[in-house]
Amino acid sequence: MHIPKNYFHDRVVVLLLSVNTFLALLGSVLVLFRLDGGGSDVYIVQYRANLGLSAFKRGGPEPLVSFVVFGLLVLAVHTILSIRVYPVRRQFAVAILALGTLLLCLSIIVSNALLILR
């Protein structure tokens, strides 16, 4: 994959890449530190409002670890898409990175909300 010459010289792109990297690592660390090593293997992994009193679905740590994988996947995919789109249109590349930032923020919020309910 060819990286455009001006891609890493663009200050907005470098800022968004560093913010996305920070958010992906922050989300990963927050989820992994909040999981108990062997103390508890019951976590709330879903909330269904239409189920009434049994609205909370319980599960193991695997669905919560998927937030870590999701954050790293979002970082990788949005970076690759941004690199490929940058020679065509700089604004689209910046928009892709900004949407990745939004997605990582929402991922951190949701994973934190699920881990607090435990």
N, CA, C and O of each residue as an XYZ file, in Angstrom:
472
protein
N       0.839     -1.163      0.000
C       0.000      0.000      0.000
C       0.893      1.238      0.000
O       1.809      1.364      0.813
N       0.615      2.120     -0.901
C       1.409      3.329     -1.056
C       0.830      4.433     -0.166
O      -0.348      4.771     -0.272
N       1.663      4.981      0.700
C       1.250      6.087      1.567
C       1.620      7.391      0.865
O       2.778      7.580      0.491
N       0.653      8.298      0.680
C       0.956      9.568      0.023
C       2.031     10.354      0.772
O       2.137     10.283      1.996
N       2.812     11.094      0.018
C       3.951     11.819      0.584
C       3.510     12.852      1.621
O       4.172     13.017      2.645
N       2.425     13.531      1.372
C       1.970     14.608      2.244
C       1.066     14.131      3.379
O       0.609     14.946      4.181
N       0.806     12.856      3.458
C      -0.169     12.347      4.438
C       0.279     12.622      5.870
O      -0.499     13.152      6.662
N       1.503     12.277      6.214
C       1.990     12.472      7.576
C       2.516     13.894      7.815
O       2.949     14.211      8.923
N       2.482     14.751      6.788
C       2.852     16.148      6.955
C       1.631     17.016      7.235
O       1.766     18.188      7.589
N       0.452     16.447      7.079
C      -0.794     17.159      7.334
C      -1.067     17.155      8.839
O      -1.203     16.091      9.444
N      -1.146     18.330      9.435
C      -1.270     18.431     10.891
C      -2.603     17.893     11.402
O      -2.647     17.275     12.465
N      -3.671     18.112     10.676
C      -4.983     17.632     11.112
C      -5.012     16.106     11.085
O      -5.554     15.475     11.993
N      -4.441     15.527     10.067
C      -4.406     14.066      9.957
C      -3.579     13.466     11.090
O      -3.990     12.482     11.705
N      -2.434     14.046     11.363
C      -1.587     13.529     12.447
C      -2.285     13.697     13.797
O      -2.197     12.818     14.655
N      -2.975     14.816     13.987
C      -3.721     15.030     15.232
C      -4.811     13.978     15.400
O      -4.946     13.387     16.471
N      -5.581     13.745     14.354
C      -6.663     12.759     14.438
C      -6.122     11.339     14.593
O      -6.712     10.528     15.307
N      -5.020     11.035     13.941
C      -4.410      9.717     14.119
C      -3.939      9.514     15.554
O      -4.118      8.436     16.121
N      -3.345     10.529     16.132
C      -2.874     10.389     17.512
C      -4.039     10.330     18.497
O      -3.970      9.595     19.482
N      -5.101     11.087     18.253
C      -6.287     11.011     19.115
C      -6.933      9.638     19.010
O      -7.329      9.059     20.022
N      -7.043      9.115     17.798
C      -7.631      7.783     17.617
C      -6.788      6.708     18.293
O      -7.329      5.792     18.911
N      -5.482      6.813     18.179
C      -4.606      5.842     18.833
C      -4.750      5.918     20.346
O      -4.821      4.890     21.020
N      -4.794      7.127     20.876
C      -4.972      7.302     22.314
C      -6.304      6.726     22.777
O      -6.354      6.027     23.790
N      -7.387      7.010     22.049
C      -8.704      6.503     22.446
C      -8.789      4.980     22.351
O      -9.408      4.339     23.201
N      -8.174      4.402     21.326
C      -8.187      2.939     21.205
C      -7.418      2.298     22.357
O      -7.871      1.308     22.931
N      -6.269      2.853     22.694
C      -5.503      2.313     23.818
C      -6.190      2.569     25.153
O      -6.161      1.711     26.035
N      -6.804      3.729     25.312
C      -7.536      4.034     26.537
C      -8.714      3.090     26.732
O      -8.929      2.577     27.830
N      -9.476      2.862     25.665
C     -10.594      1.933     25.753
C     -10.143      0.523     26.073
O     -10.789     -0.175     26.854
N      -9.042      0.096     25.479
C      -8.515     -1.241     25.751
C      -8.068     -1.383     27.208
O      -8.360     -2.380     27.868
N      -7.361     -0.377     27.687
C      -6.861     -0.433     29.062
C      -8.009     -0.371     30.065
O      -8.002     -1.093     31.062
N      -8.989      0.485     29.806
C     -10.118      0.593     30.724
C     -10.902     -0.716     30.820
O     -11.301     -1.119     31.913
N     -11.119     -1.365     29.715
C     -11.863     -2.628     29.738
C     -11.037     -3.725     30.400
O     -11.552     -4.469     31.235
N      -9.783     -3.831     30.042
C      -8.963     -4.922     30.583
C      -8.690     -4.766     32.072
O      -8.593     -5.765     32.784
N      -8.565     -3.539     32.556
C      -8.335     -3.342     33.989
C      -9.598     -3.546     34.820
O      -9.516     -3.902     35.996
N     -10.763     -3.324     34.216
C     -12.008     -3.483     34.962
C     -12.458     -4.934     35.045
O     -13.294     -5.271     35.883
N     -11.921     -5.793     34.197
C     -12.272     -7.217     34.262
C     -11.502     -7.867     35.402
O     -10.309     -7.619     35.580
N     -12.188     -8.695     36.165
C     -11.516     -9.439     37.225
C     -10.762    -10.599     36.611
O     -11.230    -11.231     35.664
N      -9.574    -10.875     37.168
C      -8.758    -11.970     36.652
C      -9.448    -13.314     36.794
O      -9.555    -14.049     35.812
N      -9.909    -13.650     37.956
C     -10.583    -14.920     38.168
C     -11.669    -14.806     39.216
O     -12.303    -15.801     39.566
N     -11.892    -13.583     39.727
C     -12.841    -13.391     40.808
C     -14.288    -13.582     40.388
O     -15.045    -14.257     41.086
N     -14.678    -13.016     39.290
C     -16.064    -13.086     38.860
C     -16.097    -13.303     37.353
O     -15.385    -12.640     36.600
N     -16.920    -14.226     36.937
C     -17.054    -14.462     35.504
C     -18.475    -14.193     35.036
O     -18.896    -14.707     34.000
N     -19.227    -13.382     35.799
C     -20.582    -13.014     35.417
C     -20.621    -11.496     35.227
O     -20.412    -10.732     36.170
N     -20.889    -11.084     34.011
C     -20.963     -9.666     33.667
C     -22.272     -9.408     32.950
O     -22.840    -10.310     32.335
N     -22.748     -8.178     33.031
C     -23.924     -7.778     32.259
C     -23.419     -7.397     30.872
O     -22.613     -6.479     30.724
N     -23.899     -8.111     29.863
C     -23.402     -7.875     28.508
C     -24.460     -7.285     27.583
O     -24.131     -6.809     26.496
N     -25.750     -7.310     28.006
C     -26.808     -6.750     27.178
C     -27.869     -6.135     28.065
O     -28.070     -6.556     29.204
N     -28.550     -5.128     27.525
C     -29.716     -4.558     28.188
C     -30.833     -4.516     27.165
O     -30.709     -3.883     26.117
N     -31.926     -5.196     27.478
C     -33.102     -5.216     26.605
C     -34.269     -4.606     27.357
O     -34.777     -5.216     28.298
N     -34.704     -3.421     26.968
C     -35.748     -2.704     27.687
C     -37.103     -3.399     27.584
O     -37.944     -3.234     28.468
N     -37.327     -4.161     26.537
C     -38.633     -4.787     26.337
C     -38.828     -6.058     27.152
O     -39.896     -6.664     27.069
N     -37.846     -6.489     27.936
C     -37.967     -7.717     28.714
C     -38.442     -7.490     30.144
O     -38.621     -8.457     30.885
N     -38.648     -6.256     30.548
C     -39.171     -5.971     31.879
C     -38.127     -6.168     32.959
O     -37.052     -5.571     32.909
N     -38.450     -7.027     33.962
C     -37.554     -7.215     35.095
C     -36.274     -7.960     34.723
O     -35.237     -7.773     35.361
N     -36.342     -8.786     33.715
C     -35.147     -9.527     33.294
C     -34.483     -8.838     32.097
O     -34.098     -9.495     31.130
N     -34.355     -7.530     32.169
C     -33.821     -6.756     31.047
C     -32.317     -6.922     30.888
O     -31.780     -6.706     29.801
N     -31.630     -7.305     31.967
C     -30.182     -7.457     31.914
C     -29.824     -8.895     31.586
O     -30.251     -9.821     32.275
N     -29.042     -9.077     30.537
C     -28.560    -10.410     30.164
C     -27.128    -10.560     30.635
O     -26.291     -9.685     30.413
N     -26.856    -11.674     31.284
C     -25.531    -11.918     31.844
C     -24.710    -12.810     30.921
O     -25.252    -13.589     30.137
N     -23.407    -12.681     31.030
C     -22.504    -13.480     30.218
C     -21.102    -13.436     30.782
O     -20.855    -12.843     31.832
N     -20.202    -14.060     30.081
C     -18.803    -14.110     30.497
C     -18.049    -12.873     30.056
O     -18.649    -11.918     29.562
N     -16.741    -12.883     30.230
C     -15.933    -11.714     29.859
C     -15.658    -11.600     28.352
O     -15.150    -10.573     27.903
N     -15.977    -12.618     27.580
C     -15.666    -12.590     26.140
C     -16.353    -11.444     25.398
O     -15.701    -10.784     24.588
N     -17.655    -11.173     25.638
C     -18.259    -10.029     24.931
C     -17.630     -8.691     25.302
O     -17.608     -7.770     24.487
N     -17.125     -8.579     26.513
C     -16.497     -7.323     26.909
C     -15.086     -7.188     26.344
O     -14.626     -6.079     26.071
N     -14.409     -8.305     26.170
C     -13.087     -8.266     25.543
C     -13.224     -7.914     24.054
O     -12.283     -7.413     23.437
N     -14.394     -8.180     23.495
C     -14.601     -7.820     22.094
C     -14.582     -6.305     21.887
O     -14.357     -5.839     20.770
N     -14.816     -5.524     22.963
C     -14.667     -4.076     22.850
C     -13.221     -3.695     22.573
O     -12.963     -2.729     21.856
N     -12.284     -4.434     23.127
C     -10.862     -4.183     22.876
C     -10.543     -4.448     21.405
O      -9.890     -3.643     20.740
N     -11.011     -5.581     20.917
C     -10.790     -5.938     19.515
C     -11.460     -4.920     18.594
O     -10.901     -4.532     17.568
N     -12.661     -4.496     18.975
C     -13.387     -3.510     18.173
C     -12.623     -2.194     18.087
O     -12.531     -1.603     17.011
N     -12.077     -1.731     19.200
C     -11.327     -0.474     19.193
C     -10.096     -0.538     18.304
O      -9.813      0.396     17.553
N      -9.369     -1.637     18.393
C      -8.177     -1.791     17.554
C      -8.550     -1.954     16.080
O      -7.843     -1.467     15.198
N      -9.653     -2.635     15.822
C     -10.124     -2.808     14.447
C     -10.579     -1.480     13.844
O     -10.295     -1.198     12.680
N     -11.277     -0.673     14.624
C     -11.702      0.651     14.147
C     -10.485      1.512     13.830
O     -10.452      2.196     12.807
N      -9.490      1.475     14.706
C      -8.272      2.243     14.465
C      -7.592      1.818     13.166
O      -7.202      2.665     12.363
N      -7.451      0.525     12.958
C      -6.769      0.026     11.759
C      -7.555      0.322     10.486
O      -6.991      0.807      9.505
N      -8.842      0.034     10.498
C      -9.652      0.196      9.278
C      -9.772      1.665      8.892
O      -9.653      2.002      7.714
N     -10.003      2.538      9.857
C     -10.152      3.949      9.526
C      -8.827      4.565      9.073
O      -8.819      5.465      8.234
N      -7.731      4.095      9.612
C      -6.432      4.589      9.151
C      -6.171      4.150      7.714
O      -5.731      4.952      6.891
N      -6.436      2.897      7.413
C      -6.221      2.395      6.047
C      -7.137      3.098      5.055
O      -6.698      3.484      3.972
N      -8.411      3.266      5.418
C      -9.335      3.977      4.525
C      -8.892      5.423      4.306
O      -8.981      5.942      3.193
N      -8.424      6.056      5.347
C      -7.977      7.437      5.235
C      -6.758      7.553      4.325
O      -6.664      8.479      3.519
N      -5.831      6.618      4.455
C      -4.639      6.635      3.594
C      -5.024      6.440      2.134
O      -4.462      7.082      1.246
N      -5.982      5.553      1.889
C      -6.369      5.283      0.498
C      -7.174      6.412     -0.125
O      -7.126      6.610     -1.339
N      -7.914      7.156      0.692
C      -8.762      8.227      0.165
C      -8.013      9.554      0.072
O      -8.405     10.423     -0.707
N      -6.956      9.726      0.841
C      -6.249     11.007      0.912
C      -5.810     11.557     -0.448
O      -5.982     12.755     -0.673
N      -5.256     10.762     -1.365
C      -4.861     11.359     -2.667
C      -6.051     11.856     -3.482
O      -5.908     12.768     -4.297
N      -7.212     11.268     -3.270
C      -8.390     11.689     -4.031
C      -8.988     12.957     -3.442
O      -9.232     13.932     -4.154
N      -9.226     12.933     -2.116
C      -9.860     14.069     -1.461
C      -9.419     14.152     -0.010
O      -9.718     13.253      0.776
N      -8.729     15.189      0.353
C      -8.214     15.354      1.710
C      -9.354     15.452      2.727
O      -9.256     14.887      3.816
N     -10.432     16.160      2.384
C     -11.533     16.349      3.321
C     -12.207     15.028      3.687
O     -12.641     14.845      4.824
N     -12.295     14.109      2.724
C     -12.890     12.803      3.015
C     -12.007     12.007      3.969
O     -12.513     11.312      4.850
N     -10.707     12.102      3.801
C      -9.781     11.398      4.688
C      -9.898     11.922      6.115
O      -9.890     11.146      7.070
N     -10.006     13.231      6.254
C     -10.164     13.830      7.580
C     -11.515     13.433      8.178
O     -11.602     13.152      9.373
N     -12.556     13.408      7.366
C     -13.885     13.009      7.850
C     -13.884     11.554      8.313
O     -14.512     11.224      9.319
N     -13.195     10.697      7.599
C     -13.112      9.281      7.994
C     -12.420      9.162      9.348
O     -12.874      8.407     10.207
N     -11.347      9.885      9.546
C     -10.653      9.839     10.834
C     -11.499     10.442     11.955
O     -11.462      9.955     13.085
N     -12.256     11.489     11.657
C     -13.126     12.097     12.666
C     -14.255     11.153     13.060
O     -14.624     11.083     14.232
N     -14.802     10.434     12.101
C     -15.840      9.460     12.419
C     -15.284      8.297     13.226
O     -15.989      7.720     14.054
N     -14.039      7.954     12.991
C     -13.389      6.943     13.815
C     -13.243      7.406     15.249
O     -13.386      6.610     16.178
N     -12.958      8.688     15.440
C     -12.873      9.256     16.785
C     -14.220      9.165     17.495
O     -14.290      8.781     18.662
N     -15.270      9.514     16.793
C     -16.614      9.419     17.365
C     -16.957      7.978     17.733
O     -17.509      7.723     18.803
N     -16.639      7.060     16.866
C     -16.932      5.649     17.115
C     -16.154      5.107     18.309
O     -16.693      4.325     19.092
N     -14.919      5.502     18.454
C     -14.127      5.073     19.609
C     -14.651      5.676     20.905
O     -14.657      5.009     21.939
N     -15.090      6.931     20.862
C     -15.685      7.543     22.060
C     -16.957      6.817     22.476
O     -17.156      6.543     23.659
N     -17.803      6.510     21.529
C     -19.037      5.783     21.848
C     -18.744      4.384     22.368
O     -19.457      3.891     23.243
N     -17.724      3.746     21.854
C     -17.331      2.425     22.333
C     -16.864      2.472     23.784
O     -17.188      1.584     24.573
N     -16.112      3.496     24.133
C     -15.659      3.653     25.514
C     -16.843      3.906     26.443
O     -16.898      3.349     27.540
N     -17.776      4.726     26.021
C     -18.948      5.027     26.846
C     -19.789      3.778     27.087
O     -20.194      3.519     28.221
N     -20.053      3.008     26.050
C     -20.884      1.806     26.182
C     -20.192      0.747     27.026
O     -20.824      0.141     27.892
N     -18.915      0.516     26.791
C     -18.214     -0.497     27.583
C     -18.134     -0.092     29.050
O     -18.248     -0.944     29.931
N     -17.942      1.188     29.323
C     -17.912      1.658     30.697
C     -19.282      1.494     31.357
O     -19.365      1.104     32.522
N     -20.353      1.788     30.621
C     -21.695      1.633     31.178
C     -21.996      0.172     31.503
O     -22.611     -0.116     32.530
N     -21.578     -0.736     30.660
C     -21.803     -2.170     30.927
C     -20.971     -2.668     32.094
O     -21.428     -3.512     32.865
N     -19.765     -2.160     32.233
C     -18.910     -2.610     33.323
C     -19.306     -2.008     34.673
O     -19.055     -2.617     35.713
N     -19.912     -0.841     34.672
C     -20.380     -0.246     35.926
C     -21.574     -1.021     36.474
O     -21.715     -1.149     37.690
N     -22.427     -1.536     35.608
C     -23.621     -2.261     36.043
C     -23.311     -3.603     36.693
O     -24.189     -4.208     37.308
N     -22.109     -4.061     36.567
C     -21.740     -5.360     37.101
C     -21.977     -5.356     38.577
O     -21.732     -6.360     39.245
